[in-house]
Amino acid sequence: MGGDWVLSLQLRYALHVRLLMAAQKNVLFVGAPGVGKTRLAREAARTVVEPVLVTGRDGLTYERLVAYYEKVNGGFQLSLGELSRAVISSWLLLACDLTPQHLVIDEINRCNVDVLLGETFTAMDIAHRMYVTVIRNEAYHLVVDVLERISKGDKDAIKRLGLEEYIGYLGDMQKRVESLLNGFRRLGGIPFPYSFRILATINIYDRANLYRVGWALQRRFATLYVVAPYEELKPKLAKEELKKLENRLDKRVLDILQDPKSSVYGQAIRELLADKKIEESLVEADNPTMPVYVDETLVENARNSIPGEYNDLFILVAYIYNIARQLRVELGIAPLVDLAKLLLVYKVLNVEAIREDELVDLALSTLILPLLGVAAPRIRSELLLGASKGYQTIKKLQDTLASVLGSETLSARVVESYDLPHFTTS
């Protein structure tokens, strides 16, 4: 990448995560032990406040993340779990015109991820956030009690949320909290704010677990492969190689991406401007493209210019969709909406520090290629019985990406992470 490449790599990762979060993705950091995944996640999640951090472990459940009973003074007391604390603190901070408190789950591969987050996967989708509650029943009543006490100036209640350092920023809470409570009562529970994100890390040596995560849940994360700081990433578009893909594309996907009036761009814009186009948040400061603000007019202008500027990327996406069909993996329309959101945000923010080839590599490696990994367990089973067409298809994909983008890319690392036998970089 040139220059001080150690610093450059870390700064580029930070820029990548910022862009993905602005494009409304939760982020899953994947890599070997010791490459800095946890530090990247914590730094990306840090806003006005430190993120809530929980370490994955066997037996950790969604219920424990929401609320749990702990022994206090010889009895038992219901306490808020890490997810509840992050969500409630986020709403409280946003009500005070501050920024949310994100949740970081370190080593999420140690958990049964579907059990841990399965009940949140609909709520994690921006389009459904104000329609689906994640804190209900006993936990909801506990939250109401904590918030009511905060509105009366109870500093101990603020300490239960871990916000005692920020009391000076919270100001007069009574009216703010009452407005929040009215919104929660109307919804019958507590949803995720639009600006709230979950970031998680996974050890690549447990990569088999990565592709056993439910597809619907996995799609709600952008999967960012983290390499060691002494390695380099050198994506470069070989446009002459792209021409060879002309007869190996899913033409329907290419047509959709090349049409600025397609429903993909319409849905992407509705989600980026969720406060106006889907359902307004409970507080004005809840920005759906946190940490940046996206102007509606600029988004509409970007919509018209994108199809003509990113055709090389669209060709590769259409090629991968064709590969997916051969692997019997149904990608659907949602990844295309995610791609459109990423490009719209990139265009509006005018992120010149990210070159076109790097953007192509980032988009493919975080939003599209990880979804093909669901075929990996089936392909491994086929190989145990003999030949596998799926294996040859993945090998063909690997070779094509190497010729078009190069082998020192995030995309190459993601394909390697499928962990197929005797599968090495070309």
Secondary structure, 3 states (H helix, E strand, C coil): CCCCHHHHHHHHHHHHHHHHHHCCCEEEEEECCCCCHHHHHHHHHCCCCCCEEEECCCCCCHHHHHEEEEEECCEEEEEECHHHHHHHHHHHHHHCCCCCCCEEEECHHHCCHHHHHHHHCCCCCHHHCCCCCCECHHHHHHHHHHHHHHHCCCHHHHHHCCCHHHHHHHCCCHHHHHHHHHHHHHHCCECCCCCCCEEEEEEHHHHHHHCCCCHHHHCCEEEEECCCCCCCCCCCCCHHHHHHHCCCCCHHHHHHHHCCCCHHHHHHHHHHCHHHHCCCCCCCCCCCCCCCCCCHHHHHHHHHHHHHHCHHHHHHHHHHHHHHHHCCCCCCCHHHHHHHHHHHHHHHHCCCCCCHHHHHHHHHHHHHHHHHHHHHHHHHHHHHHCCCHHHHHHHHHHHHHHHHCCCCCHHHHHHHCCCCCCCCCC
